Amino acid sequence: MKLRDRVSLRIKTIRKRRGLTQDQLAERIGRTGDAISQLERGRSLPSFETLERLALALDVPIQDFFDAGKIKGVKGEAQHVKLMAVLVDVARKMTEKELQVAVQVIEAMASEEK
């Protein structure tokens, strides 16, 4: 999956998790609904200014729109990108103690698969 596609998918996933329509997000960042649609379909690339506005409107750091790339052995890369975006979003809302438990659970699950 190309970087453009991963960024587009993450923007869409985070927007949906916030319960926003494309038009609502567009209004928050001073763009049109069509512009958001173009971004989410990978038809256009966001400028640095638009990325900053998206991050503020969606209450996420800009780096949440990017990821480390392909993970070994993962089928369905688009689904993986969506799930990673959700996982990071959920983790941001946890207390430190809750996050420690979540990391232990995820590590245990990952070691069982090997």
C-alpha positions in Angstrom: 0.0 0.0 0.0 1.4 3.4 -1.0 1.9 6.1 1.6 -0.8 8.2 0.0 -3.3 5.4 0.5 -2.3 4.8 4.1 -2.6 8.5 5.0 -6.0 8.7 3.3 -7.3 5.6 5.1 -6.1 6.8 8.5 -7.8 10.2 8.0 -11.0 8.5 7.1 -10.8 6.0 10.0 -10.1 8.7 12.6 -12.8 10.9 11.2 -15.3 8.1 11.5 -14.2 7.3 15.0 -14.9 10.9 15.9 -18.4 10.5 14.5 -17.9 13.2 11.9 -19.2 13.4 8.4 -16.9 14.6 5.7 -18.8 17.9 5.6 -18.5 18.4 9.3 -14.7 17.8 9.2 -14.5 20.1 6.1 -16.2 22.9 8.0 -13.8 22.5 11.0 -10.8 22.9 8.8 -12.1 25.5 6.3 -12.3 23.1 3.3 -15.1 21.6 1.3 -16.7 18.2 1.7 -15.5 17.4 -1.8 -11.9 18.2 -0.7 -12.2 15.8 2.2 -13.6 13.2 -0.1 -10.7 13.6 -2.4 -8.2 13.3 0.5 -9.9 10.2 1.8 -9.9 8.5 -1.6 -6.2 9.3 -2.2 -7.1 11.5 -5.1 -5.2 14.5 -3.6 -2.5 15.0 -1.0 -3.0 17.2 2.0 -0.7 20.2 2.3 1.2 20.7 5.5 -1.3 23.3 6.5 -4.2 20.9 5.9 -2.5 18.1 7.8 -2.1 20.5 10.7 -5.7 21.6 10.6 -6.8 17.9 10.3 -4.7 17.0 13.4 -6.2 19.8 15.4 -9.8 19.1 14.3 -9.5 15.4 15.0 -7.5 15.9 18.2 -4.5 13.7 17.1 -0.8 14.4 16.5 0.1 14.7 12.9 2.2 11.5 13.1 -1.0 9.5 13.6 -1.7 10.0 9.9 1.4 8.0 9.1 2.7 4.6 10.0 5.8 2.5 9.8 4.7 0.7 6.7 4.0 -3.0 6.0 4.2 -5.5 8.8 5.4 -9.0 8.1 2.8 -11.7 7.7 -0.2 -9.3 7.7 -2.9 -10.0 5.2 -5.3 -7.3 4.2 -3.0 -4.3 4.7 -5.9 -1.8 4.5 -7.6 -3.5 7.4 -4.3 -3.5 9.3 -4.0 0.2 8.8 -7.5 0.8 10.0 -7.0 -1.4 13.1 -3.7 0.3 14.0 -5.4 3.7 13.8 -8.1 2.5 16.1 -5.7 1.0 18.5 -3.6 4.2 18.8 -6.8 6.2 19.2 -8.0 4.0 22.0 -4.6 3.9 23.7 -4.4 7.7 23.8 -7.5 7.8 26.1 -6.1 5.3 28.6 -4.4 6.0 31.9 -0.8 5.0 32.3 -1.8 1.9 34.4 -4.5 0.9 31.8 -1.9 1.3 29.0 0.6 -0.9 30.9 -2.0 -3.7 31.2 -3.0 -3.3 27.5 0.7 -3.6 26.4 1.1 -6.7 28.5 -2.0 -8.3 27.0 -1.0 -7.4 23.4 2.6 -8.7 24.0 1.2 -11.9 25.4 -1.1 -12.3 22.4 1.7 -11.6 20.0 4.0 -14.1 21.6 1.3 -16.8 21.4 1.1 -16.4 17.6 4.8 -17.3 17.1 
